[in-house]
Amino acid sequence: MRDLLEVTESGLYCERGDFHVDPWRRVPRAIITHAHADHARPGSDRYLCAASGKTVLRTRIGGGSPIDTLRHGESLSLNGVRVSLHPAGHLLGSAQVRIEHGGETWVVTGDYKLHDDPTCEPFEPVRCDVFVTESTFGLPVYRWREPAAIAADINAWWRANRDAGRTSVILAYALGKAQRIAAMVDPSIGPLVGHGAVMKIVEAYRASGVRLPPIDRVPPRARRVGDGRALVIAPPSVLGGSWLNVFGESSVAMASGWMTLRGVRRRRGFERGFAVSDHADFPGLLHAIDASGARRVLVTHGFSDSLARYLRETRGLDASVLPTHFTGETPPDAMGSDDDVPDDADTLEPRVADAAPAPPPDAASP
């Protein structure tokens, strides 16, 4: 029996329904799990996404191609194939794609997380026969702390910098992570300031009904912004340029799941690192896989070989790697150093053996 989905030169394709999921190049019909650039490419003839993510997707891909939408849980038939979208918890409008035909159900997760995030719909388990899962942080060393604890750490760092007259700069990807950080922190500490790339997505979130605290845009030709009290949210691309000079004395931190690793933090020279990720950690991946009820699991985007092997050996699942042009987000530096261990490494399970980092994707959002 032929698989309901197959990998083609344009990406994951359903021949029966004649559509692609997160295609790599221009196609007639693209179903999009979310608007990050390694999943949503411009130029396709027609798009389908979750209704809550339409404004964000249009902001990212531009152009005039029609964008059709489905509410979460709503379904439609494409050439006899039943398709529905279900919350993935990754960012606003992120969706798992449920595909059903001939008595078989597949779910393509895209990127997802299970931790609370007030800026997007929470992850919803979906039962299926075949589960196509990401594996960005698919090693046992990756386990996230509760969001409230991370927020308390960021607030304490910001407050200490404010009291010392230093501007706090936190680097976070402009789509999803930046808005989540803004919603996590305590705005009574001082003003929030956003880089232009961040503010473009903030406006799309607000237009979609997401409530965020007041955030000031950095004015053009600014000489000094925030008077040493502000928390500035900016993309990592500002490092190495002159943009940060307008804030005077500053303390720079990175918000990323890779900040779990001490070696990555030190080699990049970040004064602070906060392990904030919009992807599932290792326990979250296992929970989502178990909740799907699937006996067959296809693993992609990240530590796919290692996670597939783990699922075969410990869960007895039919697990294998789904090839992709994009292999998931990787640390800012190559892994493998002896100091690339989490602060609480002694309390964690051993790593999956022989894991190796994948090459960096076109656009990453850890």
ROKE-716978 format. One record per residue (C-alpha): residue number from 1; residue in three letters; x, y, z. Coordinates in Angstrom, 3 decimals. Layout:
N
{n: NUM	res: ALA	u: X	v: Y	w: Z}
...
This chain:
366
{n: 1	res: MET	u: 0.000	v: 0.000	w: 0.000}
{n: 2	res: ARG	u: 1.371	v: 3.384	w: -1.009}
{n: 3	res: ASP	u: 1.980	v: 5.937	w: 1.754}
{n: 4	res: LEU	u: -0.499	v: 8.772	w: 2.045}
{n: 5	res: LEU	u: 2.408	v: 11.247	w: 2.097}
{n: 6	res: GLU	u: 5.744	v: 11.050	w: 0.299}
{n: 7	res: VAL	u: 8.836	v: 13.219	w: -0.012}
{n: 8	res: THR	u: 9.286	v: 14.751	w: -3.465}
{n: 9	res: GLU	u: 11.689	v: 17.330	w: -4.871}
{n: 10	res: SER	u: 9.257	v: 20.010	w: -3.652}
{n: 11	res: GLY	u: 8.751	v: 18.543	w: -0.187}
{n: 12	res: LEU	u: 6.106	v: 16.494	w: 1.589}
{n: 13	res: TYR	u: 3.350	v: 15.681	w: -0.916}
{n: 14	res: CYS	u: -0.083	v: 14.034	w: -0.815}
{n: 15	res: GLU	u: -0.670	v: 12.742	w: -4.340}
{n: 16	res: ARG	u: -4.262	v: 11.715	w: -3.680}
{n: 17	res: GLY	u: -5.176	v: 15.186	w: -2.386}
{n: 18	res: ASP	u: -2.731	v: 17.010	w: -4.702}
{n: 19	res: PHE	u: -1.236	v: 19.290	w: -2.043}
{n: 20	res: HIS	u: 2.074	v: 19.808	w: -0.260}
{n: 21	res: VAL	u: 2.723	v: 20.425	w: 3.439}
{n: 22	res: ASP	u: 5.385	v: 23.118	w: 4.085}
{n: 23	res: PRO	u: 6.848	v: 22.794	w: 0.566}
{n: 24	res: TRP	u: 10.449	v: 23.762	w: -0.166}
{n: 25	res: ARG	u: 9.659	v: 25.474	w: -3.450}
{n: 26	res: ARG	u: 6.724	v: 26.896	w: -5.410}
{n: 27	res: VAL	u: 3.763	v: 24.509	w: -5.705}
{n: 28	res: PRO	u: 0.096	v: 24.867	w: -6.760}
{n: 29	res: ARG	u: -1.303	v: 24.311	w: -3.229}
{n: 30	res: ALA	u: 0.664	v: 24.610	w: 0.015}
{n: 31	res: ILE	u: -0.656	v: 23.744	w: 3.470}
{n: 32	res: ILE	u: 1.458	v: 25.662	w: 5.978}
{n: 33	res: THR	u: 2.047	v: 24.577	w: 9.569}
{n: 34	res: HIS	u: 3.432	v: 27.993	w: 10.604}
{n: 35	res: ALA	u: 5.082	v: 31.105	w: 9.219}
{n: 36	res: HIS	u: 8.775	v: 30.538	w: 9.966}
{n: 37	res: ALA	u: 10.840	v: 30.718	w: 6.778}
{n: 38	res: ASP	u: 11.945	v: 27.074	w: 6.857}
{n: 39	res: HIS	u: 8.264	v: 26.058	w: 6.690}
{n: 40	res: ALA	u: 6.560	v: 28.878	w: 4.762}
{n: 41	res: ARG	u: 8.092	v: 29.754	w: 1.404}
{n: 42	res: PRO	u: 6.774	v: 32.587	w: -0.782}
{n: 43	res: GLY	u: 5.635	v: 32.053	w: -4.363}
{n: 44	res: SER	u: 3.140	v: 29.170	w: -4.214}
{n: 45	res: ASP	u: -0.112	v: 29.596	w: -6.116}
{n: 46	res: ARG	u: -2.384	v: 29.066	w: -3.111}
{n: 47	res: TYR	u: -1.930	v: 28.602	w: 0.630}
{n: 48	res: LEU	u: -3.940	v: 27.082	w: 3.449}
{n: 49	res: CYS	u: -3.210	v: 27.870	w: 7.108}
{n: 50	res: ALA	u: -4.954	v: 28.170	w: 10.465}
{n: 51	res: ALA	u: -7.240	v: 31.207	w: 10.600}
{n: 52	res: SER	u: -5.412	v: 32.740	w: 13.572}
{n: 53	res: GLY	u: -2.130	v: 32.727	w: 11.650}
{n: 54	res: LYS	u: -3.271	v: 34.327	w: 8.397}
{n: 55	res: THR	u: -2.064	v: 37.869	w: 9.164}
{n: 56	res: VAL	u: 1.322	v: 36.618	w: 10.342}
{n: 57	res: LEU	u: 1.711	v: 34.395	w: 7.274}
{n: 58	res: ARG	u: 0.834	v: 37.255	w: 4.926}
{n: 59	res: THR	u: 3.323	v: 39.487	w: 6.722}
{n: 60	res: ARG	u: 6.048	v: 36.901	w: 6.216}
{n: 61	res: ILE	u: 5.475	v: 35.719	w: 2.640}
{n: 62	res: GLY	u: 4.077	v: 38.949	w: 1.171}
{n: 63	res: GLY	u: 2.721	v: 38.790	w: -2.362}
{n: 64	res: GLY	u: -0.840	v: 38.335	w: -3.512}
{n: 65	res: SER	u: -1.264	v: 34.558	w: -3.540}
{n: 66	res: PRO	u: -4.607	v: 33.608	w: -1.973}
{n: 67	res: ILE	u: -4.441	v: 32.373	w: 1.618}
{n: 68	res: ASP	u: -7.343	v: 30.113	w: 2.579}
{n: 69	res: THR	u: -7.942	v: 29.367	w: 6.244}
{n: 70	res: LEU	u: -9.476	v: 26.798	w: 8.540}
{n: 71	res: ARG	u: -10.430	v: 27.250	w: 12.159}
{n: 72	res: HIS	u: -8.727	v: 24.774	w: 14.453}
{n: 73	res: GLY	u: -10.648	v: 21.508	w: 14.269}
{n: 74	res: GLU	u: -12.542	v: 22.508	w: 11.119}
{n: 75	res: SER	u: -11.993	v: 20.216	w: 8.128}
{n: 76	res: LEU	u: -12.312	v: 20.254	w: 4.355}
{n: 77	res: SER	u: -12.030	v: 17.693	w: 1.574}
{n: 78	res: LEU	u: -9.296	v: 18.022	w: -1.042}
{n: 79	res: ASN	u: -9.966	v: 15.505	w: -3.824}
{n: 80	res: GLY	u: -11.509	v: 13.152	w: -1.282}
{n: 81	res: VAL	u: -8.753	v: 13.571	w: 1.330}
{n: 82	res: ARG	u: -10.014	v: 14.994	w: 4.633}
{n: 83	res: VAL	u: -7.725	v: 17.727	w: 6.032}
{n: 84	res: SER	u: -7.979	v: 19.544	w: 9.370}
{n: 85	res: LEU	u: -5.664	v: 21.788	w: 11.401}
{n: 86	res: HIS	u: -5.028	v: 21.490	w: 15.144}
{n: 87	res: PRO	u: -3.050	v: 23.719	w: 17.551}
{n: 88	res: ALA	u: 0.688	v: 23.074	w: 17.748}
{n: 89	res: GLY	u: 1.591	v: 25.625	w: 20.461}
{n: 90	res: HIS	u: 4.722	v: 26.783	w: 18.588}
{n: 91	res: LEU	u: 3.641	v: 30.348	w: 17.776}
{n: 92	res: LEU	u: 0.486	v: 32.198	w: 16.779}
{n: 93	res: GLY	u: -1.431	v: 30.165	w: 14.187}
{n: 94	res: SER	u: 0.910	v: 27.169	w: 14.277}
{n: 95	res: ALA	u: -0.945	v: 23.998	w: 13.403}
{n: 96	res: GLN	u: -0.584	v: 20.269	w: 13.128}
{n: 97	res: VAL	u: -1.994	v: 18.983	w: 9.840}
{n: 98	res: ARG	u: -4.306	v: 15.967	w: 10.165}
{n: 99	res: ILE	u: -4.760	v: 14.069	w: 6.891}
{n: 100	res: GLU	u: -7.247	v: 11.221	w: 6.536}
{n: 101	res: HIS	u: -8.012	v: 8.944	w: 3.610}
{n: 102	res: GLY	u: -8.958	v: 5.313	w: 3.110}
{n: 103	res: GLY	u: -9.249	v: 4.602	w: 6.813}
{n: 104	res: GLU	u: -5.705	v: 5.836	w: 7.588}
{n: 105	res: THR	u: -4.801	v: 9.036	w: 9.453}
{n: 106	res: TRP	u: -1.508	v: 10.924	w: 9.341}
{n: 107	res: VAL	u: -0.535	v: 13.935	w: 11.448}
{n: 108	res: VAL	u: 2.261	v: 16.320	w: 10.432}
{n: 109	res: THR	u: 3.188	v: 18.364	w: 13.491}
{n: 110	res: GLY	u: 5.392	v: 21.073	w: 12.020}
{n: 111	res: ASP	u: 7.159	v: 22.634	w: 15.019}
{n: 112	res: TYR	u: 5.437	v: 22.429	w: 18.392}
{n: 113	res: LYS	u: 5.812	v: 22.881	w: 22.133}
{n: 114	res: LEU	u: 3.804	v: 21.798	w: 25.155}
{n: 115	res: HIS	u: 4.681	v: 24.555	w: 27.633}
{n: 116	res: ASP	u: 2.251	v: 27.418	w: 28.297}
{n: 117	res: ASP	u: 2.461	v: 30.458	w: 26.030}
{n: 118	res: PRO	u: -0.167	v: 33.238	w: 26.283}
{n: 119	res: THR	u: 0.586	v: 34.436	w: 22.737}
{n: 120	res: CYS	u: -0.671	v: 31.317	w: 20.945}
{n: 121	res: GLU	u: -3.101	v: 28.423	w: 21.158}
{n: 122	res: PRO	u: -1.891	v: 25.490	w: 23.320}
{n: 123	res: PHE	u: -0.801	v: 22.184	w: 21.814}
{n: 124	res: GLU	u: -3.616	v: 19.708	w: 21.264}
{n: 125	res: PRO	u: -2.866	v: 15.946	w: 21.056}
{n: 126	res: VAL	u: -4.253	v: 14.372	w: 17.873}
{n: 127	res: ARG	u: -4.740	v: 10.634	w: 17.492}
{n: 128	res: CYS	u: -3.413	v: 9.070	w: 14.316}
{n: 129	res: ASP	u: -1.836	v: 6.033	w: 12.682}
{n: 130	res: VAL	u: 1.314	v: 7.799	w: 11.455}
{n: 131	res: PHE	u: 2.883	v: 10.706	w: 13.361}
{n: 132	res: VAL	u: 5.375	v: 12.975	w: 11.587}
{n: 133	res: THR	u: 7.235	v: 14.808	w: 14.347}
{n: 134	res: GLU	u: 10.004	v: 17.379	w: 14.557}
{n: 135	res: SER	u: 13.028	v: 16.565	w: 16.715}
{n: 136	res: THR	u: 14.877	v: 19.879	w: 17.095}
{n: 137	res: PHE	u: 15.692	v: 19.153	w: 20.746}
{n: 138	res: GLY	u: 15.415	v: 15.393	w: 20.482}
{n: 139	res: LEU	u: 18.102	v: 14.499	w: 23.037}
{n: 140	res: PRO	u: 17.531	v: 13.744	w: 26.754}
{n: 141	res: VAL	u: 19.690	v: 16.695	w: 27.870}
{n: 142	res: TYR	u: 17.035	v: 19.150	w: 26.691}
{n: 143	res: ARG	u: 14.421	v: 19.680	w: 29.419}
{n: 144	res: TRP	u: 12.813	v: 23.068	w: 29.899}
{n: 145	res: ARG	u: 12.060	v: 24.720	w: 33.213}
{n: 146	res: GLU	u: 8.578	v: 26.057	w: 33.822}
{n: 147	res: PRO	u: 7.889	v: 29.380	w: 32.047}
{n: 148	res: ALA	u: 7.164	v: 31.188	w: 35.336}
{n: 149	res: ALA	u: 10.623	v: 30.287	w: 36.666}
{n: 150	res: ILE	u: 12.317	v: 31.473	w: 33.468}
{n: 151	res: ALA	u: 10.315	v: 34.715	w: 33.549}
{n: 152	res: ALA	u: 11.422	v: 35.306	w: 37.140}
{n: 153	res: ASP	u: 15.068	v: 34.930	w: 36.096}
{n: 154	res: ILE	u: 14.675	v: 37.373	w: 33.196}
{n: 155	res: ASN	u: 12.898	v: 39.886	w: 35.435}
{n: 156	res: ALA	u: 15.629	v: 39.648	w: 38.085}
{n: 157	res: TRP	u: 18.350	v: 40.195	w: 35.474}
{n: 158	res: TRP	u: 16.467	v: 43.165	w: 33.998}
{n: 159	res: ARG	u: 15.829	v: 44.686	w: 37.430}
{n: 160	res: ALA	u: 19.506	v: 44.388	w: 38.437}
{n: 161	res: ASN	u: 20.602	v: 46.030	w: 35.189}
{n: 162	res: ARG	u: 18.085	v: 48.830	w: 35.633}
{n: 163	res: ASP	u: 19.306	v: 49.524	w: 39.152}
{n: 164	res: ALA	u: 22.865	v: 49.752	w: 37.776}
{n: 165	res: GLY	u: 21.799	v: 52.052	w: 34.914}
{n: 166	res: ARG	u: 22.439	v: 49.432	w: 32.210}
{n: 167	res: THR	u: 20.079	v: 48.720	w: 29.329}
{n: 168	res: SER	u: 19.027	v: 45.069	w: 29.135}
{n: 169	res: VAL	u: 19.128	v: 43.615	w: 25.613}
{n: 170	res: ILE	u: 17.620	v: 40.189	w: 25.058}
{n: 171	res: LEU	u: 18.161	v: 38.514	w: 21.696}
{n: 172	res: ALA	u: 15.186	v: 36.509	w: 20.466}
{n: 173	res: TYR	u: 13.886	v: 35.545	w: 17.041}
{n: 174	res: ALA	u: 11.518	v: 38.153	w: 15.673}
{n: 175	res: LEU	u: 8.588	v: 35.812	w: 15.027}
{n: 176	res: GLY	u: 7.170	v: 33.990	w: 18.026}
{n: 177	res: LYS	u: 10.013	v: 34.115	w: 20.549}
{n: 178	res: ALA	u: 10.124	v: 37.924	w: 20.793}
{n: 179	res: GLN	u: 6.381	v: 38.212	w: 21.378}
{n: 180	res: ARG	u: 6.478	v: 35.429	w: 23.963}
{n: 181	res: ILE	u: 9.290	v: 37.183	w: 25.843}
{n: 182	res: ALA	u: 7.283	v: 40.431	w: 25.852}
{n: 183	res: ALA	u: 4.300	v: 38.604	w: 27.325}
{n: 184	res: MET	u: 6.436	v: 36.822	w: 29.968}
{n: 185	res: VAL	u: 8.203	v: 39.762	w: 31.584}
{n: 186	res: ASP	u: 7.049	v: 42.318	w: 34.148}
{n: 187	res: PRO	u: 6.524	v: 45.663	w: 32.331}
{n: 188	res: SER	u: 6.490	v: 47.569	w: 35.620}
{n: 189	res: ILE	u: 10.296	v: 47.187	w: 35.795}
{n: 190	res: GLY	u: 10.828	v: 49.613	w: 32.917}
{n: 191	res: PRO	u: 9.967	v: 50.342	w: 29.292}
{n: 192	res: LEU	u: 9.936	v: 47.611	w: 26.659}
{n: 193	res: VAL	u: 11.638	v: 48.493	w: 23.357}
{n: 194	res: GLY	u: 11.493	v: 46.464	w: 20.153}
{n: 195	res: HIS	u: 13.723	v: 46.275	w: 17.088}
{n: 196	res: GLY	u: 11.923	v: 47.062	w: 13.816}
{n: 197	res: ALA	u: 11.814	v: 43.401	w: 12.761}
{n: 198	res: VAL	u: 10.256	v: 42.514	w: 16.106}
{n: 199	res: MET	u: 7.719	v: 45.338	w: 15.899}
{n: 200	res: LYS	u: 6.550	v: 44.257	w: 12.448}
{n: 201	res: ILE	u: 5.451	v: 40.928	w: 13.916}
{n: 202	res: VAL	u: 4.141	v: 42.573	w: 17.105}
{n: 203	res: GLU	u: 1.768	v: 44.560	w: 14.901}
{n: 204	res: ALA	u: 0.637	v: 41.382	w: 13.117}
{n: 205	res: TYR	u: 0.019	v: 39.678	w: 16.479}
{n: 206	res: ARG	u: -2.003	v: 42.613	w: 17.740}
{n: 207	res: ALA	u: -4.011	v: 42.727	w: 14.515}
{n: 208	res: SER	u: -4.770	v: 39.038	w: 15.129}
{n: 209	res: GLY	u: -6.143	v: 39.751	w: 18.613}
{n: 210	res: VAL	u: -3.150	v: 38.882	w: 20.800}
{n: 211	res: ARG	u: -2.742	v: 41.164	w: 23.817}
{n: 212	res: LEU	u: 0.815	v: 42.366	w: 24.427}
{n: 213	res: PRO	u: 2.183	v: 45.032	w: 26.803}
{n: 214	res: PRO	u: 3.192	v: 48.453	w: 25.436}
{n: 215	res: ILE	u: 6.381	v: 48.175	w: 23.367}
{n: 216	res: ASP	u: 8.212	v: 51.209	w: 21.994}
{n: 217	res: ARG	u: 9.817	v: 51.174	w: 18.579}
{n: 218	res: VAL	u: 13.427	v: 52.386	w: 18.386}
{n: 219	res: PRO	u: 13.143	v: 55.855	w: 16.795}
{n: 220	res: PRO	u: 15.247	v: 56.702	w: 13.729}
{n: 221	res: ARG	u: 18.555	v: 58.488	w: 14.397}
{n: 222	res: ALA	u: 18.232	v: 57.796	w: 18.105}
{n: 223	res: ARG	u: 21.255	v: 58.684	w: 20.251}
{n: 224	res: ARG	u: 20.288	v: 57.083	w: 23.560}
{n: 225	res: VAL	u: 17.153	v: 55.036	w: 24.158}
{n: 226	res: GLY	u: 15.670	v: 53.829	w: 27.431}
{n: 227	res: ASP	u: 17.892	v: 55.794	w: 29.831}
{n: 228	res: GLY	u: 19.392	v: 52.573	w: 31.180}
{n: 229	res: ARG	u: 15.990	v: 51.249	w: 32.295}
{n: 230	res: ALA	u: 14.690	v: 49.488	w: 29.185}
{n: 231	res: LEU	u: 14.435	v: 45.876	w: 28.152}
{n: 232	res: VAL	u: 15.242	v: 45.797	w: 24.434}
{n: 233	res: ILE	u: 14.041	v: 42.804	w: 22.405}
{n: 234	res: ALA	u: 16.001	v: 42.339	w: 19.186}
{n: 235	res: PRO	u: 16.880	v: 39.567	w: 16.721}
{n: 236	res: PRO	u: 20.315	v: 37.919	w: 17.016}
{n: 237	res: SER	u: 21.320	v: 39.527	w: 13.708}
{n: 238	res: VAL	u: 22.058	v: 42.832	w: 15.533}
{n: 239	res: LEU	u: 25.192	v: 41.340	w: 17.075}
{n: 240	res: GLY	u: 28.389	v: 42.669	w: 15.567}
{n: 241	res: GLY	u: 26.778	v: 45.810	w: 14.175}
{n: 242	res: SER	u: 26.386	v: 49.365	w: 15.410}
{n: 243	res: TRP	u: 22.669	v: 49.144	w: 16.192}
{n: 244	res: LEU	u: 23.254	v: 48.330	w: 19.882}
{n: 245	res: ASN	u: 25.301	v: 51.493	w: 20.368}
{n: 246	res: VAL	u: 22.180	v: 53.660	w: 20.770}
{n: 247	res: PHE	u: 21.497	v: 52.085	w: 24.177}
{n: 248	res: GLY	u: 24.693	v: 53.134	w: 25.896}
{n: 249	res: GLU	u: 26.009	v: 50.722	w: 28.511}
{n: 250	res: SER	u: 24.127	v: 47.465	w: 28.107}
{n: 251	res: SER	u: 23.971	v: 43.837	w: 29.161}
{n: 252	res: VAL	u: 23.228	v: 41.353	w: 26.356}
{n: 253	res: ALA	u: 21.492	v: 38.008	w: 26.863}
{n: 254	res: MET	u: 20.315	v: 35.313	w: 24.468}
{n: 255	res: ALA	u: 16.938	v: 33.547	w: 24.705}
{n: 256	res: SER	u: 17.196	v: 30.120	w: 23.088}
{n: 257	res: GLY	u: 16.862	v: 26.463	w: 23.943}
{n: 258	res: TRP	u: 20.548	v: 26.110	w: 23.063}
{n: 259	res: MET	u: 21.359	v: 28.213	w: 26.135}
{n: 260	res: THR	u: 20.897	v: 24.979	w: 28.088}
{n: 261	res: LEU	u: 24.503	v: 24.251	w: 27.101}
{n: 262	res: ARG	u: 27.150	v: 26.125	w: 29.084}
{n: 263	res: GLY	u: 29.697	v: 25.762	w: 26.305}
{n: 264	res: VAL	u: 27.493	v: 27.462	w: 23.740}
{n: 265	res: ARG	u: 26.846	v: 30.381	w: 26.093}
{n: 266	res: ARG	u: 30.537	v: 30.846	w: 26.847}
{n: 267	res: ARG	u: 31.837	v: 30.524	w: 23.280}
{n: 268	res: ARG	u: 29.406	v: 33.126	w: 22.015}
{n: 269	res: GLY	u: 30.290	v: 35.471	w: 24.874}
{n: 270	res: PHE	u: 26.741	v: 36.077	w: 26.088}
{n: 271	res: GLU	u: 26.629	v: 37.641	w: 29.542}
{n: 272	res: ARG	u: 23.452	v: 35.676	w: 30.239}
{n: 273	res: GLY	u: 21.582	v: 32.908	w: 28.510}
{n: 274	res: PHE	u: 17.950	v: 32.004	w: 29.101}
{n: 275	res: ALA	u: 16.777	v: 28.583	w: 27.924}
{n: 276	res: VAL	u: 13.533	v: 29.714	w: 26.313}
{n: 277	res: SER	u: 12.403	v: 27.599	w: 23.371}
{n: 278	res: ASP	u: 9.300	v: 27.440	w: 21.238}
{n: 279	res: HIS	u: 10.031	v: 23.776	w: 20.506}
{n: 280	res: ALA	u: 9.170	v: 20.758	w: 22.624}
{n: 281	res: ASP	u: 11.905	v: 19.502	w: 24.911}
{n: 282	res: PHE	u: 12.788	v: 15.812	w: 24.987}
{n: 283	res: PRO	u: 10.051	v: 14.812	w: 27.491}
{n: 284	res: GLY	u: 7.579	v: 16.924	w: 25.496}
{n: 285	res: LEU	u: 8.415	v: 15.101	w: 22.278}
{n: 286	res: LEU	u: 7.897	v: 11.739	w: 23.965}
{n: 287	res: HIS	u: 4.619	v: 12.888	w: 25.507}
{n: 288	res: ALA	u: 3.266	v: 14.094	w: 22.156}
{n: 289	res: ILE	u: 4.293	v: 10.867	w: 20.439}
{n: 290	res: ASP	u: 2.679	v: 8.736	w: 23.147}
{n: 291	res: ALA	u: -0.508	v: 10.848	w: 23.090}
{n: 292	res: SER	u: -0.861	v: 10.404	w: 19.324}
{n: 293	res: GLY	u: -1.318	v: 6.649	w: 19.732}
{n: 294	res: ALA	u: 0.656	v: 6.158	w: 16.521}
{n: 295	res: ARG	u: 2.549	v: 2.922	w: 15.989}
{n: 296	res: ARG	u: 4.534	v: 4.432	w: 13.128}
{n: 297	res: VAL	u: 6.566	v: 7.600	w: 13.709}
{n: 298	res: LEU	u: 8.502	v: 9.571	w: 11.094}
{n: 299	res: VAL	u: 11.109	v: 11.904	w: 12.598}
{n: 300	res: THR	u: 12.425	v: 15.047	w: 10.925}
{n: 301	res: HIS	u: 14.009	v: 18.480	w: 11.561}
{n: 302	res: GLY	u: 16.761	v: 17.974	w: 14.110}
{n: 303	res: PHE	u: 18.222	v: 14.990	w: 15.961}
{n: 304	res: SER	u: 16.099	v: 12.683	w: 13.833}
{n: 305	res: ASP	u: 18.419	v: 9.653	w: 13.699}
{n: 306	res: SER	u: 18.887	v: 9.634	w: 17.453}
{n: 307	res: LEU	u: 15.230	v: 10.115	w: 18.332}
{n: 308	res: ALA	u: 14.070	v: 7.473	w: 15.840}
{n: 309	res: ARG	u: 16.537	v: 4.982	w: 17.300}
{n: 310	res: TYR	u: 15.415	v: 5.842	w: 20.839}
{n: 311	res: LEU	u: 11.760	v: 5.252	w: 19.892}
{n: 312	res: ARG	u: 12.565	v: 1.895	w: 18.331}
{n: 313	res: GLU	u: 14.678	v: 0.712	w: 21.236}
{n: 314	res: THR	u: 12.631	v: 2.012	w: 24.184}
{n: 315	res: ARG	u: 9.085	v: 2.281	w: 22.818}
{n: 316	res: GLY	u: 9.060	v: -0.552	w: 20.293}
{n: 317	res: LEU	u: 7.692	v: 1.794	w: 17.637}
{n: 318	res: ASP	u: 8.147	v: 1.620	w: 13.890}
{n: 319	res: ALA	u: 10.248	v: 4.789	w: 13.818}
{n: 320	res: SER	u: 12.395	v: 6.105	w: 10.980}
{n: 321	res: VAL	u: 13.800	v: 9.335	w: 9.584}
{n: 322	res: LEU	u: 11.804	v: 11.417	w: 7.109}
{n: 323	res: PRO	u: 14.274	v: 13.152	w: 4.764}
{n: 324	res: THR	u: 14.086	v: 16.922	w: 4.527}
{n: 325	res: HIS	u: 16.069	v: 19.808	w: 3.063}
{n: 326	res: PHE	u: 15.909	v: 21.400	w: 6.511}
{n: 327	res: THR	u: 17.322	v: 19.433	w: 9.398}
{n: 328	res: GLY	u: 16.325	v: 21.642	w: 12.296}
{n: 329	res: GLU	u: 17.923	v: 24.401	w: 14.312}
{n: 330	res: THR	u: 21.427	v: 23.835	w: 15.594}
{n: 331	res: PRO	u: 23.502	v: 25.542	w: 18.270}
{n: 332	res: PRO	u: 25.235	v: 28.789	w: 17.291}
{n: 333	res: ASP	u: 28.527	v: 26.876	w: 17.444}
{n: 334	res: ALA	u: 29.340	v: 23.272	w: 16.684}
{n: 335	res: MET	u: 28.511	v: 20.874	w: 19.494}
{n: 336	res: GLY	u: 30.719	v: 18.184	w: 20.915}
{n: 337	res: SER	u: 32.880	v: 20.017	w: 23.436}
{n: 338	res: ASP	u: 33.208	v: 18.419	w: 26.846}
{n: 339	res: ASP	u: 31.614	v: 21.469	w: 28.446}
{n: 340	res: ASP	u: 28.435	v: 21.233	w: 26.341}
{n: 341	res: VAL	u: 26.384	v: 19.932	w: 29.234}
{n: 342	res: PRO	u: 23.454	v: 21.476	w: 31.074}
{n: 343	res: ASP	u: 23.885	v: 23.000	w: 34.505}
{n: 344	res: ASP	u: 21.887	v: 20.136	w: 36.053}
{n: 345	res: ALA	u: 23.453	v: 17.385	w: 33.916}
{n: 346	res: ASP	u: 23.853	v: 15.025	w: 36.861}
{n: 347	res: THR	u: 20.086	v: 14.762	w: 37.208}
{n: 348	res: LEU	u: 19.418	v: 13.881	w: 33.557}
{n: 349	res: GLU	u: 19.304	v: 10.629	w: 31.628}
{n: 350	res: PRO	u: 22.335	v: 9.768	w: 29.499}
{n: 351	res: ARG	u: 22.359	v: 11.218	w: 26.008}
{n: 352	res: VAL	u: 21.127	v: 9.167	w: 23.110}
{n: 353	res: ALA	u: 24.359	v: 7.666	w: 21.785}
{n: 354	res: ASP	u: 26.211	v: 8.996	w: 18.792}
{n: 355	res: ALA	u: 24.045	v: 12.064	w: 18.303}
{n: 356	res: ALA	u: 25.477	v: 14.552	w: 15.845}
{n: 357	res: PRO	u: 24.297	v: 18.064	w: 15.090}
{n: 358	res: ALA	u: 22.721	v: 18.788	w: 11.735}
{n: 359	res: PRO	u: 23.859	v: 21.547	w: 9.378}
{n: 360	res: PRO	u: 22.122	v: 24.884	w: 9.930}
{n: 361	res: PRO	u: 18.846	v: 25.512	w: 8.061}
{n: 362	res: ASP	u: 17.985	v: 28.466	w: 5.892}
{n: 363	res: ALA	u: 16.172	v: 30.221	w: 8.728}
{n: 364	res: ALA	u: 16.107	v: 28.946	w: 12.267}
{n: 365	res: SER	u: 14.072	v: 29.743	w: 15.335}
{n: 366	res: PRO	u: 15.212	v: 27.804	w: 18.365}
